[in-house]
């Protein structure tokens, strides 16, 4: 007896997944991991040497021997793993000390550690918002903030990127809503520009909304003591009641924190499920992060060097616009080069991939960022600079970019 053709319903899991994966290929959205050896930005990969310009290790601390020492000491004193959630018996003195230091550093009453920034953001939303509440996002906010909103079941709205006035207009329409949370990245992860926190705070106070800032890319980098976007804009801690920072970027370790009032932190401990139902961050990592905070405070020359590199890169990259590679108005270590005209809206993902592989041939590693991570038509190289780079590294990058752009030029000239 012949079997009837398989219907959609009895396809195997692998069949279903294979066709979804094929679709990703067709759309030039398929992503792969590369296995690295060694410490960035100078990696070995596939038996070759690479100079990377795509990590978020802005201060070059991830490979600092003093952090490795702190990690080893932390592991000896507190164990490599927390062993339990914070509310059971996984909250060690290493965590408590780091939370106290983070509170002091941010000027907030208290801080609470999470295992990652993704979890911290899920935790904040799940604790603060519920059905019927509104989360009003900058259009370019990080994915974890959107996911947190969905997890909380809150209503998601977006305002135009960097546009506090538009934010205010949305808030005005929500005047009768119970709770409204306005959320913005401090430094935007894919564009490198910075939110105007005072303008957002003003709209929030006018419309009785709360302000949350995710400063994953600002901490350690901006501000006189590396205190982040809020510090660099001279804004009082109370103006940003919910402040999120991560430890895996400039601080060179892993994990994240939320800083704010005593009431906020207590509420997160009680109500944030992504905090309650997970093993505590490694206490050894918490211990190492204390060393990292010392370095951020005591070695401002790292930031000075980093911003020297940012200026050098920008000055050297201006001429790339002749080849359809455009700098964005960023003054942070995130220096995206958008491929082609940003106004065309065409699919430039292929051009971004070509440029990235041309750079690879020169031993330079910089990942192409494509939709859906960035809006359609704005595929880019997300170039990031680090204090671990030197001036010669940046010059080598610029030379390779000019060289590759010239060679690919005719193929990817921006349409006129
Ligand atoms: C990286 C990032 C996160 C996630 O932090 P992890 O610690 O890597 O999970 C959250 N928000 C923003 C804006 C980020 O850039």
Boltz pocket constraint, residues with backbone or C-beta under 6 A from the ligand:
constraints:
  - pocket:
      binder: B
      contacts: [[A, 115], [A, 116], [A, 117], [A, 118], [A, 119], [A, 121], [A, 142], [A, 144], [A, 185], [A, 187], [A, 189], [A, 214], [A, 215], [A, 216], [A, 217], [A, 246], [A, 247], [A, 248], [A, 255], [A, 256]]
      max_distance: 6.0
